[in-house]
């Protein structure tokens, strides 16, 4: 055994897996730390987005509209009056007590600040809406 210096040679089929386990544990820690941060947002669709239609087409959805001045409207009956957020929350709550599966949508003008739309969506969820969707227009082709 001249020239080997007394060292044993490992066959090429043996792989040292310790570095791979270390990398996997580091990735696991990263995912555990970042996962709670990812779940804090509200799921929304952008104002101009291709989106699937609302699944429950049997009943007319409740639509809360926000115009460019931030005024709120609710599509109950033929009324076209400005309503406050607590009034809308109360009326939506009453409707959802009768029909729990009624879809609830928000129709916001594109000039309305994002925070106002989120505030309305949170209020609707507090009123008992299991999920709140956004009404969007299909993007126009350039």
N, C-alpha and C positions, 0 to 999 in steps of 0.2 A: 504494500500500500504506500508506495512512495509518492510524495507530492500531495497527499490529501491532508496532511497535518493532523491526522487522527480524528477528523470530523466525520460524522455520519451524514451521508446525503439523504435527503428526503425524496421520496418519489414525487414526480410532478403532479400526481393526482391529488395530493393533500393541499387543501386551501386553508389558510389561517382565517377563521371567521370572526375573531375577536374585534378587529377594526369595524367590521360590518355591524356587529351588535352595538358598538359604541355610537355609530352614526344613526342607527335606528332608534336608540334611546334618546338621542338629542332631538331627532325629528318628532318623536312622541311628545317630548316636553314642549316643543314649539307649538304643536297642534293643540295640546291641552291648554296652553296659555292663550292662544289666539282664538280658539273656538267660542268662548263666552263673549268676546268682543264682536264677533260676527253676528251674533244672535240679537243684538240690541237695536238693530234698525227696523224700520217699517217697510214692508214690501210694497213697492209702488211701480207703476209703469210711467214712462216718460210721456209728456204731452203729445208728441208725434211719434207713435210707435205702431208697428204692425202687431196686433194682438188678436187672440182668439175671442170670439163673441162670448157673452155671458151664457153660462150653461143652462140656467133655469129660465127658459123663455116662456114658460106657462103663465107666470104672473108678471104684471108690469112692475119694474123695479122702482124703488124709491130713489129719486135723484135729488141730491142737494147741489144746487148751482151756486157758484161764487163768481160774481161779475168783476170787471177790472177795477171797480172801486172797493172791492172787498165786501159787498153786500150779499147776504145769503137768501136763497129762495128754496122752497121745497115743493115738489110736484104733486101735492095732494089736491085733488079737485082742479078747479080752474083759477085758483087764486094766483095773483101776480104781485104779492106784497112782500116787502122786505121783512125778514124775521130775524130775531136774535138767536144766537147759538143755544142758549138754554131752552128757548121755545122749540127750536128744531129738535134738540135732544129729547125733549118731553114728547113731542108728537111722534118721532121715530120710535121711541120706546113703546108707546101705546100701540102703534101699528104692528111692531114686532111681537108683542104679546099675543096678538091674534094670529099672526102668520109668521112663525119663526124662520121659515125658509125663504122669505122675501128677500131678493137681492137688494143691496144698498150700494149706490154708486155716488161718486163725487164728480161733478163737472165743473172744472175750474178754468177760468180764463188764463191764457198763457202769460199774461202780465201780472197775475196774482203771485205775491211772494210765496215761496215753497213752504215756509213756516206756517202760513195761514191755512194752507191745504192740509198739512199734517195735523194742525190743531183741530180742524173739522173732522178728520178721519179718526182721531183719538176720541173725540166726543161721541161720534157715531158708534164706535166700539163699546164705549161706556154705556151707551143707550141699549146695548144688547145685540148689536149686529155681529154675527159670527165672523164675517169678513167684509171688508169694504174695498170696492174696486174703483178704478178711475176710468172715466169716459175719455177716450182718445180718438183722434182723427188719424186716418192713414196718412203716412208721409207723402208729400207731393213729389213727383218725379222732377228732377231739374232739367 
